Amino acid sequence: MINIHTHLSPIISIIAGVVILLMPRLLNYIVAIYLILIGIIGLDLVRV
């Protein structure tokens, strides 16, 4: 469980960084979605 999360995190970060560089207006949406997903995973509502 932890290994999957640690491998996905850098990949998601790189993709998000590239998208933010290309389209800065998406920053708010990307951050909001990221925070919501981390919250859901943190509450164990979704098994990763």
N, CA, C and O atoms as a Tripos MOL2 file, in Angstrom:
@<TRIPOS>MOLECULE
protein
  192   191    48     0     0
PROTEIN
NO_CHARGES

@<TRIPOS>ATOM
      1 N           0.8230   -1.1920    0.0000 N.3       1 MET1
      2 CA          0.0000    0.0000    0.0000 C.3       1 MET1
      3 C           0.8670    1.2550    0.0000 C.2       1 MET1
      4 O           0.6370    2.1670   -0.7940 O.2       1 MET1
      5 N           1.8430    1.3070    0.8680 N.am      2 ILE2
      6 CA          2.6980    2.4890    0.9490 C.3       2 ILE2
      7 C           3.6040    2.5680   -0.2830 C.2       2 ILE2
      8 O           3.8790    3.6610   -0.7790 O.2       2 ILE2
      9 N           4.0660    1.4210   -0.7770 N.am      3 ASN3
     10 CA          4.9550    1.4330   -1.9330 C.3       3 ASN3
     11 C           4.2750    1.9960   -3.1650 C.2       3 ASN3
     12 O           4.8930    2.7300   -3.9360 O.2       3 ASN3
     13 N           2.9990    1.6560   -3.3600 N.am      4 ILE4
     14 CA          2.2690    2.1850   -4.5080 C.3       4 ILE4
     15 C           2.1520    3.6860   -4.3990 C.2       4 ILE4
     16 O           2.3440    4.3990   -5.3840 O.2       4 ILE4
     17 N           1.8380    4.1810   -3.2050 N.am      5 HIS5
     18 CA          1.6710    5.6220   -3.0100 C.3       5 HIS5
     19 C           2.9870    6.3590   -3.2060 C.2       5 HIS5
     20 O           3.0030    7.4400   -3.7950 O.2       5 HIS5
     21 N           4.0840    5.7990   -2.7280 N.am      6 THR6
     22 CA          5.3660    6.4810   -2.8560 C.3       6 THR6
     23 C           5.8370    6.4960   -4.3020 C.2       6 THR6
     24 O           6.5720    7.4020   -4.6940 O.2       6 THR6
     25 N           5.4300    5.5100   -5.1100 N.am      7 HIS7
     26 CA          5.8280    5.5060   -6.5070 C.3       7 HIS7
     27 C           4.9480    6.4170   -7.3490 C.2       7 HIS7
     28 O           5.4170    6.9930   -8.3310 O.2       7 HIS7
     29 N           3.6820    6.5540   -6.9800 N.am      8 LEU8
     30 CA          2.7740    7.3960   -7.7490 C.3       8 LEU8
     31 C           2.9730    8.8780   -7.4510 C.2       8 LEU8
     32 O           2.7680    9.7080   -8.3370 O.2       8 LEU8
     33 N           3.3570    9.2230   -6.2610 N.am      9 SER9
     34 CA          3.4610   10.6160   -5.8580 C.3       9 SER9
     35 C           4.4250   11.4190   -6.7340 C.2       9 SER9
     36 O           4.0470   12.4940   -7.1990 O.2       9 SER9
     37 N           5.6540   10.9480   -6.9840 N.am     10 PRO10
     38 CA          6.5570   11.7330   -7.8450 C.3      10 PRO10
     39 C           6.0490   11.8480   -9.2810 C.2      10 PRO10
     40 O           6.2260   12.8840   -9.9220 O.2      10 PRO10
     41 N           5.4250   10.7980   -9.7830 N.am     11 ILE11
     42 CA          4.9050   10.8360  -11.1500 C.3      11 ILE11
     43 C           3.7810   11.8530  -11.2520 C.2      11 ILE11
     44 O           3.7440   12.6460  -12.1920 O.2      11 ILE11
     45 N           2.8620   11.8350  -10.2920 N.am     12 ILE12
     46 CA          1.7630   12.7970  -10.2840 C.3      12 ILE12
     47 C           2.3050   14.2150  -10.1400 C.2      12 ILE12
     48 O           1.7940   15.1360  -10.7770 O.2      12 ILE12
     49 N           3.3220   14.4010   -9.3200 N.am     13 SER13
     50 CA          3.9100   15.7240   -9.1280 C.3      13 SER13
     51 C           4.5200   16.2600  -10.4160 C.2      13 SER13
     52 O           4.3500   17.4340  -10.7450 O.2      13 SER13
     53 N           5.2290   15.4070  -11.1410 N.am     14 ILE14
     54 CA          5.8450   15.8350  -12.3940 C.3      14 ILE14
     55 C           4.7840   16.2180  -13.4190 C.2      14 ILE14
     56 O           4.8920   17.2540  -14.0760 O.2      14 ILE14
     57 N           3.7590   15.3780  -13.5510 N.am     15 ILE15
     58 CA          2.6840   15.6630  -14.5020 C.3      15 ILE15
     59 C           1.9780   16.9640  -14.1180 C.2      15 ILE15
     60 O           1.7150   17.8020  -14.9810 O.2      15 ILE15
     61 N           1.6720   17.1360  -12.8450 N.am     16 ALA16
     62 CA          0.9930   18.3540  -12.3940 C.3      16 ALA16
     63 C           1.8700   19.5800  -12.6410 C.2      16 ALA16
     64 O           1.3690   20.6260  -13.0530 O.2      16 ALA16
     65 N           3.1520   19.4600  -12.3960 N.am     17 GLY17
     66 CA          4.0670   20.5820  -12.6260 C.3      17 GLY17
     67 C           4.1170   21.0070  -14.0780 C.2      17 GLY17
     68 O           4.1140   22.2010  -14.3780 O.2      17 GLY17
     69 N           4.1630   20.0430  -14.9780 N.am     18 VAL18
     70 CA          4.1850   20.3540  -16.4080 C.3      18 VAL18
     71 C           2.8820   21.0200  -16.8350 C.2      18 VAL18
     72 O           2.8930   21.9990  -17.5830 O.2      18 VAL18
     73 N           1.7540   20.4840  -16.3560 N.am     19 VAL19
     74 CA          0.4490   21.0620  -16.7100 C.3      19 VAL19
     75 C           0.3350   22.4820  -16.1740 C.2      19 VAL19
     76 O          -0.1860   23.3590  -16.8630 O.2      19 VAL19
     77 N           0.8140   22.7240  -14.9540 N.am     20 ILE20
     78 CA          0.7590   24.0660  -14.3760 C.3      20 ILE20
     79 C           1.6280   25.0310  -15.1760 C.2      20 ILE20
     80 O           1.2490   26.1870  -15.3710 O.2      20 ILE20
     81 N           2.7780   24.5750  -15.6370 N.am     21 LEU21
     82 CA          3.6280   25.4360  -16.4560 C.3      21 LEU21
     83 C           2.9560   25.7930  -17.7800 C.2      21 LEU21
     84 O           3.0730   26.9190  -18.2620 O.2      21 LEU21
     85 N           2.2560   24.8280  -18.3580 N.am     22 LEU22
     86 CA          1.6000   25.0680  -19.6320 C.3      22 LEU22
     87 C           0.3160   25.8950  -19.4770 C.2      22 LEU22
     88 O           0.0090   26.7410  -20.3160 O.2      22 LEU22
     89 N          -0.4220   25.6400  -18.4030 N.am     23 MET23
     90 CA         -1.7000   26.3210  -18.1840 C.3      23 MET23
     91 C          -1.8050   26.7450  -16.7220 C.2      23 MET23
     92 O          -2.3890   26.0190  -15.9170 O.2      23 MET23
     93 N          -1.2520   27.9070  -16.3610 N.am     24 PRO24
     94 CA         -1.2210   28.3310  -14.9570 C.3      24 PRO24
     95 C          -2.6040   28.4980  -14.3220 C.2      24 PRO24
     96 O          -2.7280   28.4200  -13.1000 O.2      24 PRO24
     97 N          -3.6400   28.7240  -15.1240 N.am     25 ARG25
     98 CA         -4.9730   28.8950  -14.5560 C.3      25 ARG25
     99 C          -5.4880   27.6100  -13.9080 C.2      25 ARG25
    100 O          -6.3780   27.6570  -13.0580 O.2      25 ARG25
    101 N          -4.9370   26.4740  -14.3030 N.am     26 LEU26
    102 CA         -5.3750   25.2010  -13.7420 C.3      26 LEU26
    103 C          -4.8050   24.9270  -12.3540 C.2      26 LEU26
    104 O          -5.1730   23.9360  -11.7220 O.2      26 LEU26
    105 N          -3.9220   25.7810  -11.8780 N.am     27 LEU27
    106 CA         -3.2650   25.5460  -10.5920 C.3      27 LEU27
    107 C          -4.2800   25.3640   -9.4700 C.2      27 LEU27
    108 O          -4.1500   24.4420   -8.6630 O.2      27 LEU27
    109 N          -5.2830   26.2270   -9.4090 N.am     28 ASN28
    110 CA         -6.2850   26.1270   -8.3360 C.3      28 ASN28
    111 C          -6.9990   24.7850   -8.3780 C.2      28 ASN28
    112 O          -7.2010   24.1600   -7.3360 O.2      28 ASN28
    113 N          -7.3800   24.3390   -9.5540 N.am     29 TYR29
    114 CA         -8.0980   23.0720   -9.6790 C.3      29 TYR29
    115 C          -7.2110   21.8890   -9.3190 C.2      29 TYR29
    116 O          -7.6490   20.9610   -8.6400 O.2      29 TYR29
    117 N          -5.9720   21.9270   -9.7730 N.am     30 ILE30
    118 CA         -5.0480   20.8270   -9.4950 C.3      30 ILE30
    119 C          -4.7940   20.7080   -7.9910 C.2      30 ILE30
    120 O          -4.8060   19.6070   -7.4410 O.2      30 ILE30
    121 N          -4.5670   21.8320   -7.3350 N.am     31 VAL31
    122 CA         -4.3210   21.8110   -5.8910 C.3      31 VAL31
    123 C          -5.5660   21.3230   -5.1470 C.2      31 VAL31
    124 O          -5.4620   20.5230   -4.2160 O.2      31 VAL31
    125 N          -6.7290   21.8000   -5.5540 N.am     32 ALA32
    126 CA         -7.9670   21.3880   -4.8900 C.3      32 ALA32
    127 C          -8.2030   19.8930   -5.0450 C.2      32 ALA32
    128 O          -8.5300   19.2200   -4.0680 O.2      32 ALA32
    129 N          -8.0450   19.3670   -6.2380 N.am     33 ILE33
    130 CA         -8.2470   17.9390   -6.4730 C.3      33 ILE33
    131 C          -7.2320   17.1180   -5.6830 C.2      33 ILE33
    132 O          -7.5760   16.0930   -5.0950 O.2      33 ILE33
    133 N          -5.9810   17.5730   -5.6740 N.am     34 TYR34
    134 CA         -4.9390   16.8740   -4.9270 C.3      34 TYR34
    135 C          -5.2840   16.8140   -3.4400 C.2      34 TYR34
    136 O          -5.1820   15.7570   -2.8170 O.2      34 TYR34
    137 N          -5.6900   17.9450   -2.8780 N.am     35 LEU35
    138 CA         -6.0100   17.9790   -1.4530 C.3      35 LEU35
    139 C          -7.2100   17.0990   -1.1260 C.2      35 LEU35
    140 O          -7.2220   16.4240   -0.0960 O.2      35 LEU35
    141 N          -8.2160   17.1000   -1.9900 N.am     36 ILE36
    142 CA         -9.3850   16.2530   -1.7700 C.3      36 ILE36
    143 C          -8.9920   14.7800   -1.8080 C.2      36 ILE36
    144 O          -9.4140   14.0030   -0.9520 O.2      36 ILE36
    145 N          -8.1840   14.3940   -2.7970 N.am     37 LEU37
    146 CA         -7.7670   12.9960   -2.9040 C.3      37 LEU37
    147 C          -6.9310   12.5620   -1.7060 C.2      37 LEU37
    148 O          -7.1210   11.4620   -1.1850 O.2      37 LEU37
    149 N          -6.0100   13.4140   -1.2650 N.am     38 ILE38
    150 CA         -5.1790   13.0800   -0.1070 C.3      38 ILE38
    151 C          -6.0480   12.9500    1.1360 C.2      38 ILE38
    152 O          -5.8110   12.0780    1.9720 O.2      38 ILE38
    153 N          -7.0570   13.8160    1.2650 N.am     39 GLY39
    154 CA         -7.9680   13.7350    2.4010 C.3      39 GLY39
    155 C          -8.7650   12.4490    2.3920 C.2      39 GLY39
    156 O          -8.9210   11.8080    3.4310 O.2      39 GLY39
    157 N          -9.2760   12.0600    1.2220 N.am     40 ILE40
    158 CA        -10.0600   10.8260    1.1150 C.3      40 ILE40
    159 C          -9.1960    9.6130    1.4190 C.2      40 ILE40
    160 O          -9.6270    8.6980    2.1210 O.2      40 ILE40
    161 N          -7.9820    9.6040    0.8940 N.am     41 ILE41
    162 CA         -7.0720    8.4900    1.1630 C.3      41 ILE41
    163 C          -6.6910    8.4760    2.6450 C.2      41 ILE41
    164 O          -6.5890    7.4080    3.2480 O.2      41 ILE41
    165 N          -6.4820    9.6500    3.2290 N.am     42 GLY42
    166 CA         -6.1060    9.7490    4.6390 C.3      42 GLY42
    167 C          -7.1970    9.2520    5.5690 C.2      42 GLY42
    168 O          -6.9020    8.7080    6.6340 O.2      42 GLY42
    169 N          -8.4460    9.4280    5.1870 N.am     43 LEU43
    170 CA         -9.5660    8.9620    5.9980 C.3      43 LEU43
    171 C          -9.9090    7.4940    5.7400 C.2      43 LEU43
    172 O         -10.8530    6.9560    6.3180 O.2      43 LEU43
    173 N          -9.1430    6.8660    4.8800 N.am     44 ASP44
    174 CA         -9.3490    5.4570    4.4970 C.3      44 ASP44
    175 C         -10.7100    5.2140    3.8890 C.2      44 ASP44
    176 O         -11.2810    4.1360    4.0560 O.2      44 ASP44
    177 N         -11.2420    6.2060    3.1820 N.am     45 LEU45
    178 CA        -12.4970    6.0140    2.4710 C.3      45 LEU45
    179 C         -12.2730    5.2490    1.1730 C.2      45 LEU45
    180 O         -13.1840    4.6130    0.6430 O.2      45 LEU45
    181 N         -11.0230    5.3240    0.6640 N.am     46 VAL46
    182 CA        -10.6580    4.6010   -0.5500 C.3      46 VAL46
    183 C          -9.3910    3.8270   -0.2490 C.2      46 VAL46
    184 O          -8.4350    4.3770    0.2990 O.2      46 VAL46
    185 N          -9.3830    2.5790   -0.5980 N.am     47 ARG47
    186 CA         -8.1700    1.7640   -0.4110 C.3      47 ARG47
    187 C          -7.2710    1.9030   -1.6250 C.2      47 ARG47
    188 O          -7.6960    1.6730   -2.7570 O.2      47 ARG47
    189 N          -6.0090    2.2840   -1.3770 N.am     48 VAL48
    190 CA         -5.0600    2.4330   -2.4850 C.3      48 VAL48
    191 C          -4.0750    1.3010   -2.4350 C.2      48 VAL48
    192 O          -3.1800    1.2240   -3.2770 O.2      48 VAL48
@<TRIPOS>BOND
     1     1     2 1
     2     2     3 1
     3     3     4 2
     4     3     5 am
     5     5     6 1
     6     6     7 1
     7     7     8 2
     8     7     9 am
     9     9    10 1
    10    10    11 1
    11    11    12 2
    12    11    13 am
    13    13    14 1
    14    14    15 1
    15    15    16 2
    16    15    17 am
    17    17    18 1
    18    18    19 1
    19    19    20 2
    20    19    21 am
    21    21    22 1
    22    22    23 1
    23    23    24 2
    24    23    25 am
    25    25    26 1
    26    26    27 1
    27    27    28 2
    28    27    29 am
    29    29    30 1
    30    30    31 1
    31    31    32 2
    32    31    33 am
    33    33    34 1
    34    34    35 1
    35    35    36 2
    36    35    37 am
    37    37    38 1
    38    38    39 1
    39    39    40 2
    40    39    41 am
    41    41    42 1
    42    42    43 1
    43    43    44 2
    44    43    45 am
    45    45    46 1
    46    46    47 1
    47    47    48 2
    48    47    49 am
    49    49    50 1
    50    50    51 1
    51    51    52 2
    52    51    53 am
    53    53    54 1
    54    54    55 1
    55    55    56 2
    56    55    57 am
    57    57    58 1
    58    58    59 1
    59    59    60 2
    60    59    61 am
    61    61    62 1
    62    62    63 1
    63    63    64 2
    64    63    65 am
    65    65    66 1
    66    66    67 1
    67    67    68 2
    68    67    69 am
    69    69    70 1
    70    70    71 1
    71    71    72 2
    72    71    73 am
    73    73    74 1
    74    74    75 1
    75    75    76 2
    76    75    77 am
    77    77    78 1
    78    78    79 1
    79    79    80 2
    80    79    81 am
    81    81    82 1
    82    82    83 1
    83    83    84 2
    84    83    85 am
    85    85    86 1
    86    86    87 1
    87    87    88 2
    88    87    89 am
    89    89    90 1
    90    90    91 1
    91    91    92 2
    92    91    93 am
    93    93    94 1
    94    94    95 1
    95    95    96 2
    96    95    97 am
    97    97    98 1
    98    98    99 1
    99    99   100 2
   100    99   101 am
   101   101   102 1
   102   102   103 1
   103   103   104 2
   104   103   105 am
   105   105   106 1
   106   106   107 1
   107   107   108 2
   108   107   109 am
   109   109   110 1
   110   110   111 1
   111   111   112 2
   112   111   113 am
   113   113   114 1
   114   114   115 1
   115   115   116 2
   116   115   117 am
   117   117   118 1
   118   118   119 1
   119   119   120 2
   120   119   121 am
   121   121   122 1
   122   122   123 1
   123   123   124 2
   124   123   125 am
   125   125   126 1
   126   126   127 1
   127   127   128 2
   128   127   129 am
   129   129   130 1
   130   130   131 1
   131   131   132 2
   132   131   133 am
   133   133   134 1
   134   134   135 1
   135   135   136 2
   136   135   137 am
   137   137   138 1
   138   138   139 1
   139   139   140 2
   140   139   141 am
   141   141   142 1
   142   142   143 1
   143   143   144 2
   144   143   145 am
   145   145   146 1
   146   146   147 1
   147   147   148 2
   148   147   149 am
   149   149   150 1
   150   150   151 1
   151   151   152 2
   152   151   153 am
   153   153   154 1
   154   154   155 1
   155   155   156 2
   156   155   157 am
   157   157   158 1
   158   158   159 1
   159   159   160 2
   160   159   161 am
   161   161   162 1
   162   162   163 1
   163   163   164 2
   164   163   165 am
   165   165   166 1
   166   166   167 1
   167   167   168 2
   168   167   169 am
   169   169   170 1
   170   170   171 1
   171   171   172 2
   172   171   173 am
   173   173   174 1
   174   174   175 1
   175   175   176 2
   176   175   177 am
   177   177   178 1
   178   178   179 1
   179   179   180 2
   180   179   181 am
   181   181   182 1
   182   182   183 1
   183   183   184 2
   184   183   185 am
   185   185   186 1
   186   186   187 1
   187   187   188 2
   188   187   189 am
   189   189   190 1
   190   190   191 1
   191   191   192 2
@<TRIPOS>SUBSTRUCTURE
     1 MET1         2 RESIDUE 1 A MET
     2 ILE2         6 RESIDUE 1 A ILE
     3 ASN3        10 RESIDUE 1 A ASN
     4 ILE4        14 RESIDUE 1 A ILE
     5 HIS5        18 RESIDUE 1 A HIS
     6 THR6        22 RESIDUE 1 A THR
     7 HIS7        26 RESIDUE 1 A HIS
     8 LEU8        30 RESIDUE 1 A LEU
     9 SER9        34 RESIDUE 1 A SER
    10 PRO10       38 RESIDUE 1 A PRO
    11 ILE11       42 RESIDUE 1 A ILE
    12 ILE12       46 RESIDUE 1 A ILE
    13 SER13       50 RESIDUE 1 A SER
    14 ILE14       54 RESIDUE 1 A ILE
    15 ILE15       58 RESIDUE 1 A ILE
    16 ALA16       62 RESIDUE 1 A ALA
    17 GLY17       66 RESIDUE 1 A GLY
    18 VAL18       70 RESIDUE 1 A VAL
    19 VAL19       74 RESIDUE 1 A VAL
    20 ILE20       78 RESIDUE 1 A ILE
    21 LEU21       82 RESIDUE 1 A LEU
    22 LEU22       86 RESIDUE 1 A LEU
    23 MET23       90 RESIDUE 1 A MET
    24 PRO24       94 RESIDUE 1 A PRO
    25 ARG25       98 RESIDUE 1 A ARG
    26 LEU26      102 RESIDUE 1 A LEU
    27 LEU27      106 RESIDUE 1 A LEU
    28 ASN28      110 RESIDUE 1 A ASN
    29 TYR29      114 RESIDUE 1 A TYR
    30 ILE30      118 RESIDUE 1 A ILE
    31 VAL31      122 RESIDUE 1 A VAL
    32 ALA32      126 RESIDUE 1 A ALA
    33 ILE33      130 RESIDUE 1 A ILE
    34 TYR34      134 RESIDUE 1 A TYR
    35 LEU35      138 RESIDUE 1 A LEU
    36 ILE36      142 RESIDUE 1 A ILE
    37 LEU37      146 RESIDUE 1 A LEU
    38 ILE38      150 RESIDUE 1 A ILE
    39 GLY39      154 RESIDUE 1 A GLY
    40 ILE40      158 RESIDUE 1 A ILE
    41 ILE41      162 RESIDUE 1 A ILE
    42 GLY42      166 RESIDUE 1 A GLY
    43 LEU43      170 RESIDUE 1 A LEU
    44 ASP44      174 RESIDUE 1 A ASP
    45 LEU45      178 RESIDUE 1 A LEU
    46 VAL46      182 RESIDUE 1 A VAL
    47 ARG47      186 RESIDUE 1 A ARG
    48 VAL48      190 RESIDUE 1 A VAL
